[in-house]
Amino acid sequence: MDDNPHLTIILPTYNEAENIAELIPQIQTRFSGVPFLLFVVDDVSPDGTASVAHKLNEQYGNIKVLTPPMRRGLGAALRYAYDRVTTAYILSSDSDMSFSVNQMVELYETIQAREHDMVLGSRWCPGGSYEAPKFRIRLKKLTSALGNIVVRILAGLPVTDVSANFRVLRKDAWDRIDAIENTNAMLFEMVFKCHHGGLKVSSIPITFRDRQHGDSKLNLISEIPKFLVRMFYYILRYRFTGYRLKARP
């Protein structure tokens, strides 16, 4: 087997020590046949998330802890990590175990089989699901379902779910879209620029479950207005004219 890493898995974290202590060993087991690196992008978690990741690296040897210089949001953390990837593929996932490791493997296998530039995990395409046992999660589910319908129609996208941080893309696609967003809007920005830049974007059905440990960091009241402002910016600027990708290096 080729020992050169082909894939980098990115886990953004803030107070996810308990979750990554379970998640990372599962990833190591399921991806044991794939040479890969794992970036834990930690925003100086006070619960010792970085220490857990460093300890796991002593066992596995393929984990790197990244600390962005400023805590500016999910988009900024992901951009910081994506820009430091040197492998052909990048897979990013929430670190709260809302998505299964088996689905990570399916994402990676799918982008290779389809030869697309980006493959998203979708909770809203046929076969996808969103488990919502609690009222708070049911509210997030309703917001996500309605929001993704509106986004898909207005932005002219071929996929049903742009708001989940569960996706895989080619590194050369990332290098060409020049992402700039610091908040969760970066998840939409990536899909919008790839599609309207002429890259191939598709999805697979996935199941979302509530986090295993800890509390969600997503504040819908503050994030939704910021997301809408940025979404309309991209629609008005590029929806009908197209987005010009950066030249290949």
Order of alpha helices (4+ residues) and beta strands (2+ residues): beta-alpha-beta-alpha-beta-alpha-beta-alpha-beta-beta-alpha-beta-alpha-alpha-beta-beta-alpha
